[in-house]
């Protein structure tokens, strides 16, 4: 239990990758401040389940990650509730696809706010406490789209490239403290965010969801298998324990070979 007694915020942990990260960190003894949108009963269920399964503490803060004041309050809530923010996983994210000419301005603004600016606000708020305690692990969930592009994803690709840059700056600024900042760049992970893209593809091309799934994987991800969200959680657990102390400013792909081509 390498992370016993540590306190983590995982943004966007009511679903998909964030929820899996919360499980893996909790399994290593870490208390978890959950965050994210969704059905209240589902969220209450997650808040209740984790402490029973892993003998840790959880709390939930419904901060809207598009709002700077909410994000600052989320960090303050974790410090007040658990005593510190030792681990910050900036994971919340959304997607919208359209050509640049047709991309709605409000979708651009929302994706930049949630997928990029939220990490800046959370990091800015968490760093002073991390410096005071001389310990911090910041992990940004970027994407292969932080390194390469796909058509129809202007805002997402811009935000994810931005978060790769932010990761490197934070790593440099915190390098002499015991604080690391890294980014993880996953390829396709089967979550609600991707399921919507599969269903849109099936509808547009008038093909089955099974065929759309196989095509989606076949086009970009050489191993043709979805990445398991718990594998991303395990990578984060590694970065957060003692073995990860010299890894900072790293941009780590976990992408089934996507960016090798
Ligand atoms: P998901 O839709 O399953 O989960 C997204 C989470 O973010 C949810 O908990 C949701 O409630 C939360 N969220 C969205 N808007 C929010 C807001 N305004 N305030 C607070 N929470 C908000 O998606 P996912 O696939 O698990 O994505 C998680 C992260 O992983 C995202 O940053 C995404 O870009 C990244 N990612 C996903 C994939 C993939 O293939 N699924 C690949 C690479 C990177």
py3Dmol code that shows the C-alpha trace and the ligand (Angstrom):
import py3Dmol

protein = """\
ATOM      1  CA  UNK A   1       0.000   0.000   0.000  1.00  0.00           C
ATOM      2  CA  UNK A   2       2.467   2.556  -1.310  1.00  0.00           C
ATOM      3  CA  UNK A   3       0.152   5.556  -0.956  1.00  0.00           C
ATOM      4  CA  UNK A   4      -1.235   4.981   2.538  1.00  0.00           C
ATOM      5  CA  UNK A   5      -2.123   8.274   4.194  1.00  0.00           C
ATOM      6  CA  UNK A   6      -1.808  10.322   1.012  1.00  0.00           C
ATOM      7  CA  UNK A   7      -4.708  12.502  -0.117  1.00  0.00           C
ATOM      8  CA  UNK A   8      -5.677  12.844  -3.775  1.00  0.00           C
ATOM      9  CA  UNK A   9      -8.033  14.904  -5.877  1.00  0.00           C
ATOM     10  CA  UNK A  10      -9.120  13.114  -9.038  1.00  0.00           C
ATOM     11  CA  UNK A  11     -11.152  15.472 -11.230  1.00  0.00           C
ATOM     12  CA  UNK A  12     -13.838  13.886 -13.373  1.00  0.00           C
ATOM     13  CA  UNK A  13     -13.844  10.723 -11.258  1.00  0.00           C
ATOM     14  CA  UNK A  14     -17.553   9.907 -11.540  1.00  0.00           C
ATOM     15  CA  UNK A  15     -17.021   8.023 -14.814  1.00  0.00           C
ATOM     16  CA  UNK A  16     -14.545   6.336 -17.149  1.00  0.00           C
ATOM     17  CA  UNK A  17     -10.824   6.805 -16.685  1.00  0.00           C
ATOM     18  CA  UNK A  18     -11.142   9.063 -13.623  1.00  0.00           C
ATOM     19  CA  UNK A  19     -13.254   6.509 -11.773  1.00  0.00           C
ATOM     20  CA  UNK A  20     -10.725   3.771 -12.552  1.00  0.00           C
ATOM     21  CA  UNK A  21      -7.888   6.014 -11.334  1.00  0.00           C
ATOM     22  CA  UNK A  22      -9.807   6.641  -8.091  1.00  0.00           C
ATOM     23  CA  UNK A  23     -10.143   2.852  -7.582  1.00  0.00           C
ATOM     24  CA  UNK A  24      -6.451   2.165  -8.198  1.00  0.00           C
ATOM     25  CA  UNK A  25      -5.234   4.991  -5.926  1.00  0.00           C
ATOM     26  CA  UNK A  26      -7.725   3.979  -3.222  1.00  0.00           C
ATOM     27  CA  UNK A  27      -6.422   0.409  -3.547  1.00  0.00           C
ATOM     28  CA  UNK A  28      -2.976   1.799  -2.656  1.00  0.00           C
ATOM     29  CA  UNK A  29      -4.348   3.360   0.538  1.00  0.00           C
ATOM     30  CA  UNK A  30      -4.968   6.884  -0.746  1.00  0.00           C
ATOM     31  CA  UNK A  31      -7.929   8.995   0.431  1.00  0.00           C
ATOM     32  CA  UNK A  32      -9.863  10.350  -2.534  1.00  0.00           C
ATOM     33  CA  UNK A  33     -11.654  13.642  -3.141  1.00  0.00           C
ATOM     34  CA  UNK A  34     -14.020  12.704  -5.936  1.00  0.00           C
ATOM     35  CA  UNK A  35     -15.320  15.213  -8.472  1.00  0.00           C
ATOM     36  CA  UNK A  36     -17.448  15.143 -11.575  1.00  0.00           C
ATOM     37  CA  UNK A  37     -20.908  15.464 -12.986  1.00  0.00           C
ATOM     38  CA  UNK A  38     -23.667  12.891 -13.178  1.00  0.00           C
ATOM     39  CA  UNK A  39     -26.613  11.250 -11.516  1.00  0.00           C
ATOM     40  CA  UNK A  40     -26.690  11.964  -7.759  1.00  0.00           C
ATOM     41  CA  UNK A  41     -27.548   8.361  -6.824  1.00  0.00           C
ATOM     42  CA  UNK A  42     -24.633   7.032  -8.905  1.00  0.00           C
ATOM     43  CA  UNK A  43     -22.230   9.541  -7.327  1.00  0.00           C
ATOM     44  CA  UNK A  44     -23.491   8.739  -3.803  1.00  0.00           C
ATOM     45  CA  UNK A  45     -22.919   5.067  -4.615  1.00  0.00           C
ATOM     46  CA  UNK A  46     -19.281   5.698  -5.627  1.00  0.00           C
ATOM     47  CA  UNK A  47     -18.638   7.849  -2.527  1.00  0.00           C
ATOM     48  CA  UNK A  48     -19.988   5.042  -0.322  1.00  0.00           C
ATOM     49  CA  UNK A  49     -18.384   2.106  -2.188  1.00  0.00           C
ATOM     50  CA  UNK A  50     -14.724   3.145  -2.175  1.00  0.00           C
ATOM     51  CA  UNK A  51     -14.241   3.393   1.626  1.00  0.00           C
ATOM     52  CA  UNK A  52     -15.976   0.019   2.089  1.00  0.00           C
ATOM     53  CA  UNK A  53     -13.821  -1.686  -0.530  1.00  0.00           C
ATOM     54  CA  UNK A  54     -10.436  -0.146   0.298  1.00  0.00           C
ATOM     55  CA  UNK A  55     -10.586   1.111   3.908  1.00  0.00           C
ATOM     56  CA  UNK A  56      -9.838   4.712   2.927  1.00  0.00           C
ATOM     57  CA  UNK A  57     -11.759   7.991   3.186  1.00  0.00           C
ATOM     58  CA  UNK A  58     -13.658   9.622   0.356  1.00  0.00           C
ATOM     59  CA  UNK A  59     -15.406  12.933  -0.090  1.00  0.00           C
ATOM     60  CA  UNK A  60     -17.111  14.459  -3.089  1.00  0.00           C
ATOM     61  CA  UNK A  61     -16.988  18.014  -4.392  1.00  0.00           C
ATOM     62  CA  UNK A  62     -19.149  18.858  -7.405  1.00  0.00           C
ATOM     63  CA  UNK A  63     -16.941  21.697  -8.688  1.00  0.00           C
ATOM     64  CA  UNK A  64     -17.668  22.639 -12.275  1.00  0.00           C
ATOM     65  CA  UNK A  65     -14.244  22.394 -13.882  1.00  0.00           C
ATOM     66  CA  UNK A  66     -15.081  25.176 -16.307  1.00  0.00           C
ATOM     67  CA  UNK A  67     -15.200  27.628 -13.368  1.00  0.00           C
ATOM     68  CA  UNK A  68     -11.975  28.875 -11.763  1.00  0.00           C
ATOM     69  CA  UNK A  69     -13.642  29.773  -8.445  1.00  0.00           C
ATOM     70  CA  UNK A  70     -15.160  26.260  -8.168  1.00  0.00           C
ATOM     71  CA  UNK A  71     -11.739  24.717  -8.828  1.00  0.00           C
ATOM     72  CA  UNK A  72     -10.051  26.816  -6.131  1.00  0.00           C
ATOM     73  CA  UNK A  73     -12.839  25.789  -3.730  1.00  0.00           C
ATOM     74  CA  UNK A  74     -12.290  22.110  -4.643  1.00  0.00           C
ATOM     75  CA  UNK A  75      -8.611  22.316  -3.694  1.00  0.00           C
ATOM     76  CA  UNK A  76      -9.473  24.188  -0.466  1.00  0.00           C
ATOM     77  CA  UNK A  77     -12.136  21.573   0.336  1.00  0.00           C
ATOM     78  CA  UNK A  78      -9.623  18.707   0.001  1.00  0.00           C
ATOM     79  CA  UNK A  79      -7.097  20.548   2.194  1.00  0.00           C
ATOM     80  CA  UNK A  80      -9.779  21.191   4.818  1.00  0.00           C
ATOM     81  CA  UNK A  81     -11.366  17.720   4.686  1.00  0.00           C
ATOM     82  CA  UNK A  82      -8.224  15.555   4.511  1.00  0.00           C
ATOM     83  CA  UNK A  83      -5.476  18.000   5.575  1.00  0.00           C
ATOM     84  CA  UNK A  84      -3.618  18.198   2.246  1.00  0.00           C
ATOM     85  CA  UNK A  85      -3.594  17.680  -1.488  1.00  0.00           C
ATOM     86  CA  UNK A  86      -0.636  15.344  -2.035  1.00  0.00           C
ATOM     87  CA  UNK A  87      -1.766  14.052  -5.426  1.00  0.00           C
ATOM     88  CA  UNK A  88      -3.656  16.025  -8.048  1.00  0.00           C
ATOM     89  CA  UNK A  89      -4.947  14.155 -11.084  1.00  0.00           C
ATOM     90  CA  UNK A  90      -6.325  16.569 -13.674  1.00  0.00           C
ATOM     91  CA  UNK A  91      -8.566  14.222 -15.616  1.00  0.00           C
ATOM     92  CA  UNK A  92     -11.973  15.850 -16.275  1.00  0.00           C
ATOM     93  CA  UNK A  93     -12.544  16.319 -19.964  1.00  0.00           C
ATOM     94  CA  UNK A  94     -15.117  16.575 -22.717  1.00  0.00           C
ATOM     95  CA  UNK A  95     -15.117  16.115 -26.478  1.00  0.00           C
ATOM     96  CA  UNK A  96     -16.901  17.639 -29.438  1.00  0.00           C
ATOM     97  CA  UNK A  97     -16.181  16.939 -33.092  1.00  0.00           C
ATOM     98  CA  UNK A  98     -16.764  19.199 -36.106  1.00  0.00           C
ATOM     99  CA  UNK A  99     -14.665  20.826 -38.813  1.00  0.00           C
ATOM    100  CA  UNK A 100     -13.025  24.130 -37.874  1.00  0.00           C
ATOM    101  CA  UNK A 101     -15.472  26.092 -40.058  1.00  0.00           C
ATOM    102  CA  UNK A 102     -18.412  24.470 -38.313  1.00  0.00           C
ATOM    103  CA  UNK A 103     -17.005  24.324 -34.785  1.00  0.00           C
ATOM    104  CA  UNK A 104     -19.400  26.150 -32.411  1.00  0.00           C
ATOM    105  CA  UNK A 105     -17.634  28.902 -30.413  1.00  0.00           C
ATOM    106  CA  UNK A 106     -19.277  27.814 -27.154  1.00  0.00           C
ATOM    107  CA  UNK A 107     -17.948  24.250 -27.605  1.00  0.00           C
ATOM    108  CA  UNK A 108     -14.454  25.639 -28.256  1.00  0.00           C
ATOM    109  CA  UNK A 109     -14.638  27.723 -25.068  1.00  0.00           C
ATOM    110  CA  UNK A 110     -15.966  24.818 -22.980  1.00  0.00           C
ATOM    111  CA  UNK A 111     -13.289  22.365 -24.163  1.00  0.00           C
ATOM    112  CA  UNK A 112     -10.458  24.848 -23.595  1.00  0.00           C
ATOM    113  CA  UNK A 113     -11.867  25.656 -20.132  1.00  0.00           C
ATOM    114  CA  UNK A 114     -12.425  22.066 -18.937  1.00  0.00           C
ATOM    115  CA  UNK A 115      -9.618  20.222 -20.758  1.00  0.00           C
ATOM    116  CA  UNK A 116      -6.893  22.866 -20.349  1.00  0.00           C
ATOM    117  CA  UNK A 117      -7.560  25.884 -18.119  1.00  0.00           C
ATOM    118  CA  UNK A 118      -8.954  23.698 -15.297  1.00  0.00           C
ATOM    119  CA  UNK A 119      -5.547  22.044 -14.900  1.00  0.00           C
ATOM    120  CA  UNK A 120      -3.877  25.454 -14.635  1.00  0.00           C
ATOM    121  CA  UNK A 121      -6.330  26.639 -11.971  1.00  0.00           C
ATOM    122  CA  UNK A 122      -6.107  23.405  -9.953  1.00  0.00           C
ATOM    123  CA  UNK A 123      -2.313  23.282 -10.159  1.00  0.00           C
ATOM    124  CA  UNK A 124      -1.991  26.950  -9.173  1.00  0.00           C
ATOM    125  CA  UNK A 125      -4.222  26.354  -6.149  1.00  0.00           C
ATOM    126  CA  UNK A 126      -2.557  23.093  -5.047  1.00  0.00           C
ATOM    127  CA  UNK A 127       1.122  24.032  -5.457  1.00  0.00           C
ATOM    128  CA  UNK A 128       1.533  26.311  -2.388  1.00  0.00           C
ATOM    129  CA  UNK A 129       0.411  23.509  -0.020  1.00  0.00           C
ATOM    130  CA  UNK A 130       2.593  20.983  -1.835  1.00  0.00           C
ATOM    131  CA  UNK A 131       5.609  23.282  -1.501  1.00  0.00           C
ATOM    132  CA  UNK A 132       4.896  23.817   2.216  1.00  0.00           C
ATOM    133  CA  UNK A 133       4.814  20.044   2.827  1.00  0.00           C
ATOM    134  CA  UNK A 134       7.615  19.334   0.313  1.00  0.00           C
ATOM    135  CA  UNK A 135       5.608  16.668  -1.447  1.00  0.00           C
ATOM    136  CA  UNK A 136       3.407  16.736  -4.515  1.00  0.00           C
ATOM    137  CA  UNK A 137       2.479  14.604  -7.483  1.00  0.00           C
ATOM    138  CA  UNK A 138       0.552  16.235 -10.319  1.00  0.00           C
ATOM    139  CA  UNK A 139      -0.624  14.053 -13.187  1.00  0.00           C
ATOM    140  CA  UNK A 140      -2.373  15.532 -16.192  1.00  0.00           C
ATOM    141  CA  UNK A 141      -4.476  13.240 -18.340  1.00  0.00           C
ATOM    142  CA  UNK A 142      -3.628  14.496 -21.803  1.00  0.00           C
ATOM    143  CA  UNK A 143      -4.123  12.227 -24.821  1.00  0.00           C
ATOM    144  CA  UNK A 144      -2.350  11.028 -27.938  1.00  0.00           C
ATOM    145  CA  UNK A 145      -4.051  14.177 -29.198  1.00  0.00           C
ATOM    146  CA  UNK A 146      -1.533  16.110 -27.101  1.00  0.00           C
ATOM    147  CA  UNK A 147       1.112  14.862 -29.534  1.00  0.00           C
ATOM    148  CA  UNK A 148      -0.617  14.288 -32.869  1.00  0.00           C
ATOM    149  CA  UNK A 149      -3.846  15.521 -34.433  1.00  0.00           C
ATOM    150  CA  UNK A 150      -7.025  14.089 -35.918  1.00  0.00           C
ATOM    151  CA  UNK A 151      -9.406  15.966 -38.176  1.00  0.00           C
ATOM    152  CA  UNK A 152     -12.536  17.482 -36.607  1.00  0.00           C
ATOM    153  CA  UNK A 153     -11.007  17.800 -33.127  1.00  0.00           C
ATOM    154  CA  UNK A 154      -9.601  21.348 -33.193  1.00  0.00           C
ATOM    155  CA  UNK A 155     -10.486  22.321 -29.629  1.00  0.00           C
ATOM    156  CA  UNK A 156      -9.595  18.948 -28.111  1.00  0.00           C
ATOM    157  CA  UNK A 157      -6.238  18.732 -29.906  1.00  0.00           C
ATOM    158  CA  UNK A 158      -5.410  22.355 -29.046  1.00  0.00           C
ATOM    159  CA  UNK A 159      -6.294  21.796 -25.374  1.00  0.00           C
ATOM    160  CA  UNK A 160      -4.332  18.539 -25.134  1.00  0.00           C
ATOM    161  CA  UNK A 161      -1.251  20.023 -26.836  1.00  0.00           C
ATOM    162  CA  UNK A 162      -1.613  22.894 -24.351  1.00  0.00           C
ATOM    163  CA  UNK A 163      -1.668  20.580 -21.367  1.00  0.00           C
ATOM    164  CA  UNK A 164       1.523  18.904 -22.560  1.00  0.00           C
ATOM    165  CA  UNK A 165       3.180  22.347 -22.511  1.00  0.00           C
ATOM    166  CA  UNK A 166       1.721  23.220 -19.117  1.00  0.00           C
ATOM    167  CA  UNK A 167       3.035  19.915 -17.720  1.00  0.00           C
ATOM    168  CA  UNK A 168       6.601  20.756 -18.741  1.00  0.00           C
ATOM    169  CA  UNK A 169       6.474  24.277 -17.272  1.00  0.00           C
ATOM    170  CA  UNK A 170       5.106  23.065 -13.922  1.00  0.00           C
ATOM    171  CA  UNK A 171       7.735  20.300 -13.845  1.00  0.00           C
ATOM    172  CA  UNK A 172      10.530  22.850 -14.337  1.00  0.00           C
ATOM    173  CA  UNK A 173       9.181  25.319 -11.799  1.00  0.00           C
ATOM    174  CA  UNK A 174       8.734  22.627  -9.122  1.00  0.00           C
ATOM    175  CA  UNK A 175      11.807  20.554  -9.980  1.00  0.00           C
ATOM    176  CA  UNK A 176      13.820  21.418  -6.891  1.00  0.00           C
ATOM    177  CA  UNK A 177      10.948  20.677  -4.554  1.00  0.00           C
ATOM    178  CA  UNK A 178       9.777  17.099  -4.049  1.00  0.00           C
ATOM    179  CA  UNK A 179       7.000  17.789  -6.544  1.00  0.00           C
ATOM    180  CA  UNK A 180       6.627  16.134  -9.930  1.00  0.00           C
ATOM    181  CA  UNK A 181       4.309  16.916 -12.806  1.00  0.00           C
ATOM    182  CA  UNK A 182       3.758  14.472 -15.651  1.00  0.00           C
ATOM    183  CA  UNK A 183       1.264  13.933 -18.450  1.00  0.00           C
ATOM    184  CA  UNK A 184      -0.218  10.658 -19.623  1.00  0.00           C
ATOM    185  CA  UNK A 185      -1.288  10.368 -23.248  1.00  0.00           C
ATOM    186  CA  UNK A 186      -3.730   7.499 -23.744  1.00  0.00           C
ATOM    187  CA  UNK A 187      -5.018   6.232 -27.049  1.00  0.00           C
ATOM    188  CA  UNK A 188      -8.579   4.866 -27.258  1.00  0.00           C
ATOM    189  CA  UNK A 189     -10.084   3.840 -23.915  1.00  0.00           C
ATOM    190  CA  UNK A 190     -13.649   2.503 -23.996  1.00  0.00           C
ATOM    191  CA  UNK A 191     -15.523   5.091 -21.913  1.00  0.00           C
ATOM    192  CA  UNK A 192     -18.765   7.069 -22.409  1.00  0.00           C
ATOM    193  CA  UNK A 193     -16.683   9.817 -24.114  1.00  0.00           C
ATOM    194  CA  UNK A 194     -15.561   7.356 -26.805  1.00  0.00           C
ATOM    195  CA  UNK A 195     -18.839   5.410 -26.973  1.00  0.00           C
ATOM    196  CA  UNK A 196     -20.543   8.593 -28.183  1.00  0.00           C
ATOM    197  CA  UNK A 197     -17.971   8.939 -30.985  1.00  0.00           C
ATOM    198  CA  UNK A 198     -18.548   5.302 -31.974  1.00  0.00           C
ATOM    199  CA  UNK A 199     -22.316   5.776 -32.056  1.00  0.00           C
ATOM    200  CA  UNK A 200     -21.997   9.003 -34.090  1.00  0.00           C
ATOM    201  CA  UNK A 201     -19.736   7.176 -36.554  1.00  0.00           C
ATOM    202  CA  UNK A 202     -22.189   4.274 -36.880  1.00  0.00           C
ATOM    203  CA  UNK A 203     -25.053   6.695 -37.550  1.00  0.00           C
ATOM    204  CA  UNK A 204     -23.118   8.867 -40.047  1.00  0.00           C
ATOM    205  CA  UNK A 205     -21.870   5.884 -42.044  1.00  0.00           C
ATOM    206  CA  UNK A 206     -24.993   3.748 -41.582  1.00  0.00           C
ATOM    207  CA  UNK A 207     -22.977   0.850 -40.180  1.00  0.00           C
ATOM    208  CA  UNK A 208     -23.381  -1.276 -37.060  1.00  0.00           C
ATOM    209  CA  UNK A 209     -21.893  -0.169 -33.735  1.00  0.00           C
ATOM    210  CA  UNK A 210     -19.649  -3.288 -33.852  1.00  0.00           C
ATOM    211  CA  UNK A 211     -18.285  -2.288 -37.287  1.00  0.00           C
ATOM    212  CA  UNK A 212     -17.857   1.339 -36.177  1.00  0.00           C
ATOM    213  CA  UNK A 213     -15.920   0.125 -33.093  1.00  0.00           C
ATOM    214  CA  UNK A 214     -13.621  -2.078 -35.183  1.00  0.00           C
ATOM    215  CA  UNK A 215     -13.070   0.726 -37.716  1.00  0.00           C
ATOM    216  CA  UNK A 216     -12.304   3.273 -34.993  1.00  0.00           C
ATOM    217  CA  UNK A 217      -9.645   1.024 -33.470  1.00  0.00           C
ATOM    218  CA  UNK A 218      -8.296  -0.100 -36.841  1.00  0.00           C
ATOM    219  CA  UNK A 219      -7.786   3.433 -38.167  1.00  0.00           C
ATOM    220  CA  UNK A 220      -5.425   4.671 -35.453  1.00  0.00           C
ATOM    221  CA  UNK A 221      -4.524   2.094 -32.804  1.00  0.00           C
ATOM    222  CA  UNK A 222      -2.208  -0.639 -34.143  1.00  0.00           C
ATOM    223  CA  UNK A 223      -2.907  -3.172 -31.369  1.00  0.00           C
ATOM    224  CA  UNK A 224      -6.645  -2.861 -32.212  1.00  0.00           C
ATOM    225  CA  UNK A 225      -7.607  -3.169 -28.538  1.00  0.00           C
ATOM    226  CA  UNK A 226      -8.944  -0.572 -26.143  1.00  0.00           C
ATOM    227  CA  UNK A 227      -6.600   0.536 -23.385  1.00  0.00           C
ATOM    228  CA  UNK A 228      -7.834  -0.554 -19.977  1.00  0.00           C
ATOM    229  CA  UNK A 229      -8.514   2.438 -17.703  1.00  0.00           C
ATOM    230  CA  UNK A 230      -7.044   0.561 -14.728  1.00  0.00           C
ATOM    231  CA  UNK A 231      -3.711   0.385 -16.612  1.00  0.00           C
ATOM    232  CA  UNK A 232      -3.691   4.194 -16.619  1.00  0.00           C
ATOM    233  CA  UNK A 233      -4.457   4.113 -12.881  1.00  0.00           C
ATOM    234  CA  UNK A 234      -1.518   1.759 -12.279  1.00  0.00           C
ATOM    235  CA  UNK A 235       0.814   4.083 -14.178  1.00  0.00           C
ATOM    236  CA  UNK A 236      -0.340   6.984 -11.996  1.00  0.00           C
ATOM    237  CA  UNK A 237       0.188   4.931  -8.823  1.00  0.00           C
ATOM    238  CA  UNK A 238       3.767   4.295  -9.985  1.00  0.00           C
ATOM    239  CA  UNK A 239       4.357   8.006 -10.666  1.00  0.00           C
ATOM    240  CA  UNK A 240       2.991   8.867  -7.214  1.00  0.00           C
ATOM    241  CA  UNK A 241       5.027   6.483  -5.103  1.00  0.00           C
ATOM    242  CA  UNK A 242       8.731   6.705  -4.257  1.00  0.00           C
ATOM    243  CA  UNK A 243       9.802   5.045  -7.538  1.00  0.00           C
ATOM    244  CA  UNK A 244       8.379   7.963  -9.488  1.00  0.00           C
ATOM    245  CA  UNK A 245      10.288  10.685  -7.617  1.00  0.00           C
ATOM    246  CA  UNK A 246      12.721  11.503 -10.462  1.00  0.00           C
ATOM    247  CA  UNK A 247      10.187  11.305 -13.254  1.00  0.00           C
ATOM    248  CA  UNK A 248       8.999  14.813 -14.005  1.00  0.00           C
ATOM    249  CA  UNK A 249       8.050  16.697 -17.138  1.00  0.00           C
ATOM    250  CA  UNK A 250       7.510  13.304 -18.778  1.00  0.00           C
ATOM    251  CA  UNK A 251       4.927  12.917 -21.490  1.00  0.00           C
ATOM    252  CA  UNK A 252       4.057   9.227 -21.288  1.00  0.00           C
ATOM    253  CA  UNK A 253       2.067   7.515 -24.010  1.00  0.00           C
ATOM    254  CA  UNK A 254      -0.079   4.461 -23.360  1.00  0.00           C
ATOM    255  CA  UNK A 255      -1.556   4.109 -26.798  1.00  0.00           C
ATOM    256  CA  UNK A 256      -1.292   0.611 -28.305  1.00  0.00           C
ATOM    257  CA  UNK A 257       1.265   1.936 -30.797  1.00  0.00           C
ATOM    258  CA  UNK A 258      -0.802   4.900 -32.106  1.00  0.00           C
ATOM    259  CA  UNK A 259       2.036   7.458 -32.021  1.00  0.00           C
ATOM    260  CA  UNK A 260       4.685   4.959 -33.185  1.00  0.00           C
ATOM    261  CA  UNK A 261       3.413   5.280 -36.750  1.00  0.00           C
TER     262      UNK A 261
END
"""
ligand_1 = """\
44
LIG
P -15.882 10.269 -19.424
O -16.869 11.066 -20.177
O -16.153 8.850 -19.075
O -15.498 11.023 -18.065
C -15.289 12.404 -18.006
C -15.386 12.861 -16.564
O -15.219 14.301 -16.551
C -16.757 12.584 -15.939
O -16.609 12.252 -14.578
C -17.472 13.920 -16.078
O -18.518 14.115 -15.146
C -16.313 14.868 -15.846
N -16.605 16.216 -16.323
C -16.939 16.622 -17.558
N -17.186 17.949 -17.567
C -16.988 18.375 -16.285
C -17.080 19.639 -15.636
N -17.427 20.753 -16.288
N -16.819 19.687 -14.317
C -16.462 18.585 -13.616
N -16.370 17.367 -14.186
C -16.613 17.278 -15.502
O -14.533 10.407 -20.275
P -13.121 9.661 -20.182
O -12.906 9.005 -21.479
O -12.980 8.888 -18.924
O -12.152 10.937 -20.149
C -11.357 11.283 -19.038
C -10.116 12.037 -19.536
O -9.333 11.178 -20.326
C -10.436 13.257 -20.399
O -9.558 14.306 -20.090
C -10.179 12.741 -21.807
O -9.841 13.769 -22.686
C -9.003 11.820 -21.553
N -8.777 10.819 -22.580
C -9.734 9.891 -22.882
C -9.460 8.959 -23.869
C -10.449 7.888 -24.250
O -10.208 7.187 -25.246
N -11.527 7.702 -23.530
C -8.229 8.978 -24.537
C -7.293 9.938 -24.195
C -7.571 10.852 -23.209
"""
view = py3Dmol.view(width=600, height=400)
view.addModel(protein, "pdb")
view.setStyle({"model": 0}, {"cartoon": {"style": "trace"}})
view.addModel(ligand_1, "xyz")
view.setStyle({"model": 1}, {"stick": {}})
view.zoomTo()
view.show()
